[in-house]
Amino acid sequence: MVPAASLGAQLYALISLFDPFCGPVGILNLLSENSLLSCGDTGWGDEVAGGFFVTITLAVCALPVGLTIGLFIALAQQTEVRSLRIAANIYTTIFRGLPELLTIFMIYFGLQIAVRMAAMSLGFEQGFEINSFVAGAVSLSLVFSAYASEVLSSAFKAIPSGQYEAGRALGLRPGRIMRKIILPQLIRIALPGLGNLWMNLLKDTALISVIGLGDTLRWAGVAAKVTKEAFFFYGIACLLFLLLAVASSVVFSKIETRVRRSGVSR
């Protein structure tokens, strides 16, 4: 059996091979060795590029979790069970009402306490530490889910009740009605709003730097402090976030076009 450390090293080597910044064909390799953004020990290209990939990974991990939770919260808001509606409304009020930065602090330190207490109750003398990436992903997922639930809830209300009645008239079970009739329409209606939330999620990843995660903003700040070139490195961070925003806009535009065409074809 191959050791986990060896697999991690191989995975890192594979990622480095296709690194568009500092890989074998990376664009930063075109810079001179004395450049502030050169790769290797002479510049900060490796660190900034690594932080950029952490930012993308964090957002990509938070998106499906937050979207799934948001869908269940939206379903709870539509149910006739009063206790579920109240619980869903409390959830959205909390995570929409708290500043994102405060949520990050509460999740980061709260998870540390919860995991430590759980470990001690199971007989472990030393508790486990939650790293900043996990805490950041959980925090962003919860905030995203609260806003996504409102978008999805509005989309549910925009679907005519006759759609549900038609499904029941055909003898379809509730789960099949949701999967075959409601969800395709729900995606079409909610997609623009979810696209805006994705943009907000990308920007919110910068807040995770306050708990020590080496993302784009944190490495830009470290490089700015060491080199005294704050405007340059924060400008690079701006360009990287704008690059993500433009790429996301193009992707969501194509998804919306494809979803719209599939709706027309139906």
HELIX and SHEET records of a PDB file:
HELIX    1   1 ALA A    4  LEU A   17  1                                  14    
HELIX    2   2 ILE A   27  LEU A   30  5                                   4    
HELIX    3   3 GLY A   45  GLN A   78  1                                  34    
HELIX    4   4 ARG A   82  GLY A   97  1                                  16    
HELIX    5   5 GLU A  100  SER A  121  1                                  22    
HELIX    6   6 SER A  132  ALA A  158  1                                  27    
HELIX    7   7 SER A  161  ALA A  169  1                                   9    
HELIX    8   8 PRO A  174  ILE A  177  1                                   4    
HELIX    9   9 MET A  178  ILE A  182  3                                   5    
HELIX   10  10 LEU A  183  ASP A  204  1                                  22    
HELIX   11  11 THR A  205  ILE A  211  5                                   7    
HELIX   12  12 THR A  216  THR A  227  1                                  12    
HELIX   13  13 ALA A  230  SER A  265  1                                  36    
END                                                                             
